[in-house]
Amino acid sequence: MTVVAALGHNGAGVTGRELCIVTITAESALGSGLSDHAQKGGSSRWISAQEKLWLLRRRNSYAALLVVRRRRNSYAALLVVRTWALIFLLLLVAGYFPGALTIPLVFVLLPGRQLSLAVLMHEAGHGTLFSSAGANRWVGQWLCALPTLGNLSSYAEGHLQHHRLAGTANDPDLPNYAAYPISRASLRRKITRDLTGQTGLKLLISLARGGAGNMELGSSSGLTLLLKQLMVQVVLFLLLSLAGIGWTWFLWFATFMTTYMLIIRLRQIAEHAAVPNLHDPDPRNNTRTVDAPRWQRFLIAPSFVNYHLEHHLIPGVPCYHLPALRSLLKQRGFFNGTPEYDGYQQLLAHVIV
């Protein structure tokens, strides 16, 4: 992707394939679902000209305003391999040592790994997982999207609409979080539907009718997509069978139908529910980051998905650079006045009335 010039100590423009300015400009908006105005060369609608000028005039602007944007192919591959390694490890443990401890453990730990695949599909959809478009398409589809009953192309198309329209009444994802805050009883009913498989069944019915896949809205590729999804599930079953634990595929699928649906709901709540102003185009008001402890991130926010505010500010930054971007912006006071959450327990208390 094209990378913008940055203002160095001596005032000269500094360019590089691996660097981009933290403030959003036309080049950093390309393909990232930002406003048409930004893509045509205008400034970002949520970072004012005054804010940009203030940021650029800060001390050490060269070091502070540049963030690594290079796609780290080795790290991206590690994220994918590590996710699948943990999936197979959990199923191997449950398969060879089935019991009252290992089976429930799968239902607790596996959903986060399934979400990790969905998050990596999301990265591939933005073109930020690998430097190669071909690698993003193949890995994003066959190793990330299809195993979790998703579809990379239709997801990416709909998701970019979400980025473009977030903070407006036309946001396609708005039904997922517009009703919050909600009562404790309402949240309990939602959790019950997730854990009893009702939400998952609704997804399967949608897929059978040619509708959207996991983490998607709208329509998709119909029978062709469904056959691909089924083929990947068969391959997964055969791989587990070769290890002598073919029956654990049913654990994989049962987890997907139950606790994974709950994890997806928590992700939706964390990102946009009960934010300061859902109809303000400024991501600081319509999007949230949860600075959760490591154990919570492992369980329900893998692959840096908790850094959602930073992602909405600059969608072209790979997920593994979002913590550094957040740190940089916080040092610059960009989040002054923005509510902060240090865990999902605090978040749930906030969205319940």
N, C-alpha and C positions, 0 to 999 in steps of 0.2 A: 504494500500500500504506500501511497505517497505520504511523505512525512514533512511537516512544516518546518520552517526556519525558526530558530529561537534567538533571543537577544542575549548576546554574551556580555562579558564584563566590559569589553571595549566598544560595545554598541554595534558590532558587526553581526551580520546574520550567520548563524551556524546551522548547517544542515547535516543530516545523517539518516541512514535507513533504519537505525536502531532507536532513534530518539524522537520524541514529540513534545510539544508544549503542553502543559497541563490544561491551560485554558483551551476551550474548544474552538477550532477554526474550520474553514471549509474542508481542508484536506482530511482532518481527523474525523469529519462527519460522514465522509463518503462511505456508502454501504452500511452505515451504522444505524439507520432508521431515525436520524435526527430531522429537524424541520427542513422543509424545502428551502426556506430562506437561508439556513446555514449551508446547505449543500450548493447553493448558487453563489456563495461567497460572502454572505452576511455573517455577522457575529452571532454567537449563540443567544437564543432568546432568554436563557436563564443565567448567563454570566454577562453582566453589563460591561460597557466600554470602560466605565470608571473602575470597576473591579479588576479588569484586565490590566489597566494602567497601573493600579496600585500594586498588583502582584508583580508586574515587571520591574517596578522601581525598588522592590525590596532588596536588601543586601543579599549577596551571593545568588543573584537571580539565575545565573547560568546553571548552578548546581541544583537550586531548589525547584526551578520550573521545568526541568527536563525529567522525564520518566522513561525508563527502558520500555520500548515498545516491540523490540525484536521478538518474534515467535521462537521460543526455545523448543525446538523439535524433540530434543532428548527428554526435556522435562514433561512435555505433553505426552510423549510415549510412556513415560514413567507413570503419569496419572492414570492412563488407560490400563496399563499392565498391572499396576498396584490394585486398582479397583477389581479387576477380574481375578487377580490372585487371592484377594480377600474373599471374594464370592466363593471360589472353589474351596478355599480353606474352611470356611464356615460349613459348607455342604459336606466336605469330607469328614470333618469332625462329627457332625450330626449323623452322617451315614455310617461311620464305623463305630461310633459310641452313642447310639440313640438312647435318650433317657429324659428324665424330668428336668435336667439342667440344660442339655445341649439343644433340645428342640425349641424350648422357649427362647433360648439365646439367639437362635436363627431369626425368630420373629422380631427380636429387638435390634440386632446388629445388621441383618441383611437389607432392610429397607434403606438405610443410609447409603449402602453400596449401589443399590438400584437407582437411588436418586443421583448418585455420583455419575452414573452412566447418562442419565437424563441431562445433568448439568454439562457434561462434556459434549453431548449432542448440541446443547445450546451454544457452547463455545464454537463448535464447528460450524454451526449455522451463521454465526457472526464472522466466520473466517479467521478467528483469533486463536484456534487451537494449534494448528500447524502452519508453517509458512507456505506450504503447498496447497493450492485449492483442491487438487486431486486427493491428497491425503485427508483433508477436511471432509470431502464428500464421502470417501470410502469408509474411513474409520468412523466418522460421525453417523453414517447410516447403518453399516453392518455390525459394528462392535458396540455402538451406543444406543442408537434410536430403535432399531428393530427388536433387540432383545427386551426392551421395555415397552414394546407395542407402540412405538412412535414412528414418525416419518420425517426425515431431516428437511426435505424441500418444503413441504407444506408447513412444517413448524416454523422454519426460518421466515417464510413469507408472512405468516400471521404475526410472528413475534416482532418483526420490524415495524409492523403497523402499530403494535403496542408501544414501541419506543417513540414512534412519530406522534402518536396521539395521547400518550400518557399526560395526565393533567387536564384532560378534556372529557366531555360527555361522550365522545366517540371512541374512547379507549376500548378495544375489543375484549380486554380482560376485565373490564370494570365489574361485570356480574360476580366475579370471584371474591370481591372484597368490598363492594359498595355498601353492603348492609351493616358493616361493623362501625362502632362497637355493638355487641349483641349481649343478650342475657346469658347467664350461666346455663340455664335450662336449654337454650337454643344451641349453645356450643356442645352441650352434652349430647343432644340429639344428633348433631353432625358427627361427633366422634363415634357414636353408636353405629351410625350408618356406615362409617368407614371400616370399623373393626369387625362388623358383621358381614362385610362383603357387598353391601348394597351399592356403594359408590363404584366399586370395581365392576360389578355386574352391569351397571349403567354404561360404563366405558366399553365393555365387551359388546353390548347391544349396539352401541354407536358404531363400533368398528364393523360389526357384521352387516350393518346397513350402509357401509361405505362412508361413514362419518369420520370425524377427527380421531387422531390417536392420542396417546398419553401426552399431556402438557400442551395440547393443541385445541384450537377452535376451528369451526368451519368444516369443510369437506376435504377429502383426500383422494387417493388414487384407487379407491374401490377394491375390486377383487384382486388385482395385481398386488397391491400393498398387503392385503390380508394373506395372500399366499406366501409372500416374502416373510411376513412376521411368523407365520406357522412354520416355515422352513427353518428359520433360525431357532425356534423353540425345539424342533425335532433334532437339530444338530446339537443343541445344548443337552437334550435328553440322551443322545447317543454318546456324547463325551462323558457324561456322568455314568452311563451304563458301562463304558469301557473301564471305568474305575471301580466297577462293582457296586455302585450306589445310585443306579438309575432312579430309584424311588424318591430320591431327594429332589428331583425335578418338581414333584408335587409340593415340596416345601417351598421351593423357589416361587412357584405360581401362587400358592396360598398366601405367602408373604406379600407378593405383589398385589393381591386382591384385598388385603386387609391393612396391615400396619403400614405398608408403603403409601396407601391412599391417605392415611392420617398424616404421614410425613409431608406429602404433597400439600395437604391443606395447611399445615403449619408453615410451610414455605410461603404460600400465598398470603397468609395472615402477616407473616413477618415482613414481607416486602412492601405491601401497600395498604394494609387494613388499618383503619383508625389513625391515619397520618394527619399532620396539621391541616392540610387542605388538599383533598383529593382532586380538586378541580383547578389547581394552580399549576401552570407548566414548569415551575421551578422544581427540579427533583428534590431539593432540600425540603420541600413541603409535601410532595406527593409520593416519596419513596423513602425507604428506611434501611439502614444498616444495623445489624445486631452484633455488638462486640462480645460475642459469646465465648465462654471458656472453651478450652480445647476439647474437653470430653463431650460438650454439647455439639460442637462443630462436627466431631466424629460421628455422633449418633444421627443428627438431623440436618446438618449444614455442611456437607462435604464439598471439596473442590472449590473452596472460597465463595460459595454461593451466598454466604451471609453478607458479603460486601456489595449489596445491591444498589445502594445510593451512588457509590463510585462508578458502578457499571453503567448506570443511567446517565451520569455526567459525561463519561467518555466510553461509549460501548466498544471502541476499537482497541482498548487496552486488554490484553489477555488476563484471564482470571487470576493467574499466579502472580501478576504484578499489582493487583488491586490493593493488597495490604500496604505496599509501599506508597501507592497513590494516596490512600487515605491518610497515612502518616504525614505525607508532604502537605496535603491540603489542610490538615489540622494545624500544622505548624504555621501555616499562612493565615490562620484564623477564618478559613472559608466556611467552617461549620459552626462558627460562633452563633449561639441562639438556636441551633438545631437540636431537637431532643435526642438524647443518647440512651441506648439500652445496652446493659451489660450482660444480658442473659435472656433466655426464652421464658423463664418464669416471670420476669418483670414484664415482658411483652404480653403474655397471656393475661396478667392482672390488668394491663392497660386496656385490652380490647373487650373486657367483660364489664357490663354495667349492671 
